[in-house]
Amino acid sequence: MEVLRRRRDVPRMLATAAVALLLAAPQVLAQTLERIAETGTIKIGYREDARPFSYRDKSGVPIGYAIELCRAIAAAAKTELKLANLSIDYIPVTTQNRFQSVADGWVDILCGASTVTLTRRELVSFSIPTYMTGISPVMRADAPAFLRDALADRASTAPPRTALLQAFADRTFGARAGTTAETWLRNNIKTLSSNAELLTVDSHDEGLRQVVDGQLDAYFADRAILLGLTAADADPGQFVVGERLYTHEPYGLALSKRDDDFRLLVDRSLSRLYRSPKFVPILTRYFGPPEASVLSRFLMTALPE
């Protein structure tokens, strides 16, 4: 009789647990558009040091290519939800907590330099691509010629293995912790040289400083970020940014999984923006006048209505 009573209590226990879960995490489980409509606020997560994608200007205001894309998405949400006003809450995130912040509902959309990977898609969803880049090194302009030739110069074919072995031997390379550049560099150091050293840093600015100081022979990151960082430096001529791309890094805006309505609004907003005359000025503002091939790539990325 006692066993039967316990079995009858199982559905009641499961129901109680489900209610407790709902009460414990309302922000995570609520649909994004519903939450935006109720609060009149959209929460944009951004990195403060991912120039030119997301950073703070001299007055402390969030700015950048990805920030402008997210502002267009916010405007679309305001129209879609028929809101008289929509506030934007900018929430700084780090490379370590950015995706968990999306998954936990602390931010509605992550606007920065985020490579879309299958592993990250286990935790969050991503928009259609917002930019294409790849990992490259930055070195001092007076770095040894053989090092620049092996690591940085663009070539139709990969450099000979002997050149890479020489370039990696007894060298110290850096990457920002928690990035795809760190993973790529760590794997390749194991393959090419057992006596090369990898140092991780907490910010791209710190990586650049260590290159200048000679603590790093080269610092690896997404090339678009390296170009933005060196261009903003007081002495950009002291750096050489590699032209060779070692990886394919498609960027996307991260958002909550299992939220098809918000994902549709995001992808529709981006697709319409890519086809509009407003898009070229945005690209030009952060990357210079785009080549025809770049514009063609964005038009192919845009989804038809």
C-alpha positions in Angstrom: 0.0 0.0 0.0 2.9 2.3 0.8 4.6 1.6 -2.6 1.3 2.4 -4.4 1.0 5.7 -2.5 4.5 6.7 -3.5 3.9 5.9 -7.1 0.7 8.1 -7.0 2.8 10.9 -5.6 5.3 10.9 -8.5 3.2 13.1 -10.9 2.5 15.5 -8.1 6.2 15.8 -7.3 7.1 16.3 -11.0 4.5 19.0 -11.3 5.8 20.7 -8.2 9.4 20.6 -9.5 8.2 22.1 -12.9 6.5 25.0 -11.1 9.6 25.6 -9.0 11.7 25.7 -12.2 9.4 28.2 -13.8 9.4 30.5 -10.8 13.2 30.2 -10.4 14.0 31.3 -14.0 11.3 33.5 -15.4 13.7 35.6 -17.4 15.2 32.6 -19.2 11.9 30.9 -20.1 10.0 34.0 -21.1 10.0 34.7 -24.8 12.2 37.7 -25.7 9.7 39.7 -27.6 7.1 39.3 -24.8 9.7 40.5 -22.3 10.6 43.5 -24.4 6.9 44.4 -24.8 6.3 44.1 -21.1 9.4 46.1 -19.9 9.7 48.5 -22.8 13.5 47.7 -22.8 15.8 45.6 -25.0 19.0 44.4 -23.3 22.0 44.5 -25.6 25.1 42.7 -24.4 28.4 44.0 -25.8 32.1 43.8 -25.3 33.9 47.0 -24.5 37.2 46.3 -26.3 36.2 44.6 -29.6 36.9 47.6 -31.9 35.6 48.2 -34.5 32.6 45.9 -33.7 31.8 47.0 -30.2 33.6 49.4 -27.9 33.1 52.7 -26.0 33.8 56.0 -27.5 35.6 58.8 -25.6 32.4 59.8 -23.8 31.7 56.2 -22.7 28.9 55.6 -25.1 28.7 52.0 -26.7 29.5 52.2 -30.4 30.7 50.0 -33.2 29.6 48.1 -36.3 27.7 45.4 -34.4 26.2 48.0 -32.1 24.7 49.8 -35.1 23.3 46.5 -36.4 21.6 45.9 -33.0 20.2 49.4 -32.9 18.5 48.6 -36.2 17.1 45.5 -34.7 15.9 47.4 -31.7 14.1 49.9 -34.0 12.5 46.9 -35.8 11.3 45.5 -32.5 9.8 48.8 -31.5 7.8 48.9 -34.8 6.9 45.2 -34.6 5.6 45.5 -31.1 3.9 48.9 -31.7 5.7 50.5 -28.8 5.6 54.3 -28.3 9.1 54.1 -26.7 11.8 51.5 -26.4 14.8 51.9 -24.2 18.1 50.2 -24.8 20.0 48.8 -21.8 23.6 48.3 -22.8 25.2 45.5 -20.6 29.0 44.9 -20.8 30.0 41.3 -21.0 33.4 39.5 -21.1 34.7 36.8 -23.4 34.2 34.4 -20.5 30.6 35.2 -19.6 29.1 36.5 -22.9 27.3 33.4 -24.1 26.1 32.3 -20.7 24.7 35.8 -20.2 22.5 35.2 -23.3 21.6 31.7 -22.2 20.6 32.9 -18.7 18.5 35.8 -20.1 20.7 38.6 -18.7 20.9 40.0 -22.2 18.5 39.6 -25.1 21.1 39.8 -27.9 24.9 39.8 -27.9 26.4 42.5 -30.2 30.1 42.1 -30.7 32.7 40.0 -32.4 31.4 36.5 -31.9 32.4 33.6 -34.1 29.6 31.1 -34.9 30.8 27.6 -33.9 28.9 24.4 -33.4 30.0 24.1 -29.8 28.7 27.6 -29.0 25.4 26.7 -30.7 24.9 24.1 -28.0 24.3 27.0 -25.7 22.9 29.8 -27.8 21.5 30.5 -31.2 23.0 32.9 -33.8 21.7 35.3 -36.4 22.6 35.1 -40.1 26.3 36.1 -40.6 27.1 39.7 -39.8 30.8 39.6 -40.9 33.5 37.3 -42.3 37.0 37.3 -41.1 39.8 35.0 -39.9 42.6 34.6 -37.4 45.8 36.5 -38.2 48.9 37.7 -36.3 50.1 41.2 -35.4 53.8 41.8 -34.9 56.2 44.6 -34.5 57.2 46.2 -37.8 60.8 45.4 -37.0 60.1 41.7 -36.4 62.6 39.3 -38.2 61.8 39.1 -41.9 61.6 35.3 -41.9 58.9 35.5 -39.1 56.9 38.0 -41.1 57.3 35.9 -44.3 56.2 32.7 -42.6 53.3 34.0 -40.5 52.0 37.2 -42.0 52.4 37.5 -45.7 49.5 36.5 -48.0 50.3 33.5 -50.1 48.4 31.4 -52.6 49.6 28.3 -50.7 50.4 27.6 -47.1 54.1 28.2 -46.2 56.4 25.1 -46.2 56.3 23.2 -43.0 60.0 23.9 -42.4 59.3 27.6 -42.5 56.5 27.3 -39.9 58.7 25.1 -37.7 61.4 27.8 -37.8 58.8 30.5 -37.2 57.3 28.7 -34.2 60.5 27.5 -32.6 61.5 29.2 -29.4 58.8 31.9 -29.8 56.2 33.3 -27.5 52.8 33.9 -28.9 49.7 35.4 -27.4 45.9 35.2 -27.7 43.0 36.4 -25.7 41.7 33.8 -23.2 38.4 32.2 -24.2 38.6 33.0 -27.9 38.7 30.8 -31.0 42.2 32.3 -31.6 43.4 30.8 -28.3 42.0 27.3 -29.2 43.6 27.5 -32.7 46.9 28.7 -31.5 47.1 26.1 -28.7 46.4 23.3 -31.1 48.9 24.5 -33.7 51.7 25.1 -31.1 51.3 21.4 -30.1 51.6 20.3 -33.7 54.4 22.6 -34.8 56.7 23.1 -31.9 57.0 21.7 -28.4 59.1 24.6 -27.2 56.9 27.5 -28.4 55.1 29.2 -25.5 51.5 30.4 -25.5 50.5 33.3 -23.2 46.8 34.3 -22.7 45.8 37.8 -22.0 42.6 39.4 -20.6 42.2 42.0 -23.3 43.3 42.8 -26.9 44.8 46.0 -25.7 47.0 44.0 -23.3 48.1 41.7 -26.2 49.1 44.7 -28.3 51.0 46.2 -25.4 53.0 43.0 -25.0 53.9 42.9 -28.7 55.2 46.5 -28.4 57.2 45.6 -25.2 58.7 42.5 -26.8 57.0 40.0 -24.5 55.2 38.5 -27.4 56.7 37.7 -30.8 53.2 37.8 -32.3 49.6 38.2 -31.0 46.9 36.3 -32.7 43.2 37.4 -33.0 40.6 38.0 -35.7 42.1 40.2 -38.4 39.3 42.7 -38.5 39.8 43.3 -34.7 43.6 43.7 -35.2 43.1 46.2 -38.0 40.8 48.2 -35.8 43.1 48.1 -32.8 46.2 49.1 -34.6 44.5 51.9 -36.6 43.4 53.4 -33.3 46.9 53.2 -31.8 48.9 56.4 -31.4 51.6 54.9 -33.5 50.0 52.5 -36.0 53.2 52.3 -38.1 54.9 50.2 -35.4 52.7 47.2 -36.2 52.4 44.7 -39.1 49.0 42.9 -39.3 49.2 39.7 -41.2 47.4 39.3 -44.5 47.1 35.5 -44.3 43.9 34.2 -42.7 44.5 31.0 -40.9 40.8 30.2 -40.2 37.4 31.0 -41.4 35.5 33.1 -38.8 31.9 33.9 -39.6 30.5 36.4 -37.0 26.9 36.4 -35.8 24.7 38.0 -33.2 24.0 35.5 -30.3 20.5 35.1 -29.0 18.5 32.7 -26.9 17.8 29.2 -28.2 14.3 28.1 -28.9 13.1 31.6 -29.5 12.0 31.5 -33.2 10.0 34.7 -33.1 12.9 36.8 -32.0 15.3 35.0 -34.3 13.0 35.8 -37.2 12.8 39.5 -36.3 16.6 39.6 -36.0 17.3 37.9 -39.4 14.6 39.9 -41.1 16.0 43.1 -39.8 19.6 42.2 -40.9 18.4 41.0 -44.3 16.5 44.2 -45.0 19.4 46.3 -43.8 21.9 44.5 -46.1 19.7 45.3 -49.1 19.1 49.0 -48.1 21.1 52.1 -49.0 21.8 52.6 -45.2 24.2 49.6 -45.1 27.1 50.9 -47.2 27.7 54.0 -44.9 27.8 51.7 -41.9 30.4 49.5 -43.5 32.4 52.5 -44.6 32.3 54.1 -41.2 34.1 51.1 -39.6 36.0 49.3 -42.4 36.4 51.9 -45.2 34.7 51.8 -48.6 33.6 48.2 -49.2 34.7 46.3 -52.4 32.0 45.0 -54.7 32.8 41.4 -53.6 32.1 42.3 -50.0 28.7 43.9 -50.8 27.9 40.8 -53.0 28.7 38.5 -50.0 26.2 40.4 -47.8 23.5 40.4 -50.5 24.0 36.6 -50.8 23.7 36.3 -47.0 20.5 38.3 -46.8 17.4 36.0 -46.8 14.5 36.6 -49.2 11.2 37.7 -47.8 
